Amino acid sequence: QVQLVESGGGSVQPGGSLRLSCAASGFTFSSFWLYWVRQAPGKGREWVSSINYGGGYTDYSASVKGRFTISRDNNKNTVYLQMKSLKPEDTAVYFCVRDTNPFMSGIQTQLRQGIKSGYWGQGTQVTVSS
């Protein structure tokens, strides 16, 4: 079955950096779009970033553009989110999400709208505080 396991979260001071990883198994990793979505305490889900199946296309929310970088290693079945210049408002649980169908960004619109679609990992906590 589809498994997505996030890691790399933790506590960091404002201005710091973290790299999240999401190790995938149970499907052909190189065939699927992947996403990062976050949810802050008491708030709705927020789409953060997308990457296509080959890694040649990426997209970011306005709130993280220029600070976060999504990438993937199809040989290691892992997707990453490099986060720099972290702010307190980046505090959230970060989820790795796989699209429903291969070779399509079928759920991207729904994720941007805060709708839970696709296959989700269990999440990793990121806390940015001084």
For each residue, the residues with C-beta under 8 A, 3 or more apart:
1: 26
2: 24 25 26 27 98 119
3: 24 25 26 121
4: 22 23 24 96 97 98 119 120 121 122
5: 22 23 24 121 122
6: 9 20 21 22 94 95 96 121 122 123 124
7: 20 21 22 23 124
8: 18 19 20 21 124
9: 6 18 20 93 94 124 125 126
10: 18 125 126 127
11: 127 128 129
12: 16 17 18 86 126 127 128
13: 16 128 129 130
14: 86 87 88 128 129 130
15: 85 86
16: 12 13 86 128
17: 12 82 83 84 85 86
18: 8 9 10 12 83 86 126
19: 8 80 81 82 83
20: 6 7 8 9 36 80 81 83 94 96 124 126
21: 6 7 8 78 79 80
22: 4 5 6 7 34 36 78 79 80 81 96 121
23: 4 5 7 76 77 78
24: 2 3 4 5 27 29 34 77 78 79 96 98
25: 2 3 77
26: 1 2 3
27: 2 24 31 32 98
28: 31 32 102
29: 24 32 74 77
30: 53 54 74
31: 27 28 53 102 103
32: 27 28 29 53 98 99 102 103
33: 50 51 52 53 98 99 104 105 106 107 108
34: 22 24 50 51 70 72 79 96 97 98 99
35: 47 48 49 50 51 96 97 98 99 107 108 111 118
36: 20 22 48 49 70 79 81 94 95 96 97
37: 45 46 47 48 94 95 97 111 120
38: 45 46 48 90 92 93 94 95 126
39: 43 44 45 46 92 93 95 123
40: 43 46 89 91 92 93
41: 91 92
42:
43: 39 40 46 92
44: 39 114
45: 37 38 39 95 111 114 115 116
46: 37 38 39 40 43 61 63 92 114
47: 35 37 50 61 108 111 112 114
48: 35 36 37 38 60 61 64 68 81 94
49: 35 36 58 59 60 61 64 68 70 81
50: 33 34 35 47 57 58 59 70 105 108 111
51: 33 34 35 55 57 58 70 71 72 79
52: 33 55 56 57 58 105
53: 30 31 32 33 102 103
54: 30 57 74
55: 51 52 58 71 72 74
56: 52
57: 50 51 52 54
58: 49 50 51 52 55 69 70 71
59: 49 50
60: 48 49 64 65 66 68 70
61: 46 47 48 49 64 65
62: 65
63: 46 89
64: 48 49 60 61 67 68 83 90
65: 60 61 62 68
66: 60
67: 64 83 84 85 86
68: 48 49 60 64 65 81 82 83 84
69: 58 81 82 84
70: 34 36 49 50 51 58 60 79 80 81 82
71: 51 55 58 79 80 82
72: 34 51 55 78 79 80
73: 76 77 78 79 80
74: 29 30 54 55 77
75:
76: 23 73
77: 23 24 25 29 73 74
78: 21 22 23 24 72 73
79: 21 22 24 34 36 51 70 71 72 73 96
80: 19 20 21 22 70 71 72 73
81: 19 20 22 36 48 49 68 69 70 94
82: 17 19 68 69 70 71
83: 17 18 19 20 64 67 68 86 90 126
84: 17 67 68 69
85: 15 17 67
86: 12 14 15 16 17 18 67 83 90 126 128
87: 14 90 128
88: 14 91 128 129
89: 40 63 128
90: 38 64 83 86 87 126 128
91: 40 41 88 126 127 128 129
92: 38 39 40 41 43 46 125 126
93: 9 38 39 40 123 124 125 126
94: 6 9 20 36 37 38 48 81 123 124 125 126
95: 6 36 37 38 39 45 120 121 122 123
96: 4 6 20 22 24 34 35 36 79 120 121
97: 4 34 35 36 37 107 111 117 118 119 120 121
98: 2 4 24 27 32 33 34 35 118 119
99: 32 33 34 35 102 104 105 106 107 108 118
100: 104 106 107 117 118 119
101: 104 106
102: 28 31 32 53 99
103: 31 32 53
104: 33 99 100 101
105: 33 50 52 99 108
106: 33 99 100 101
107: 33 35 97 99 100 110 111 117 118
108: 33 35 47 50 99 105 111 112
109: 112 113
110: 107 113 115 117
111: 35 37 45 47 50 97 107 108 114 115 117 118
112: 47 108 109
113: 109 110
114: 44 45 46 47 111
115: 45 110 111
116: 45 120
117: 97 100 107 110 111
118: 35 97 98 99 100 107 111
119: 2 4 97 98 100
120: 4 37 95 96 97 116 123
121: 3 4 5 6 22 95 96 97
122: 4 5 6 95
123: 6 39 93 94 95 120
124: 6 7 8 9 20 93 94
125: 9 10 92 93 94
126: 9 10 12 18 20 38 83 86 90 91 92 93 94
127: 10 11 12 91
128: 11 12 13 14 16 86 87 88 89 90 91
129: 11 13 14 88 91
130: 13 14
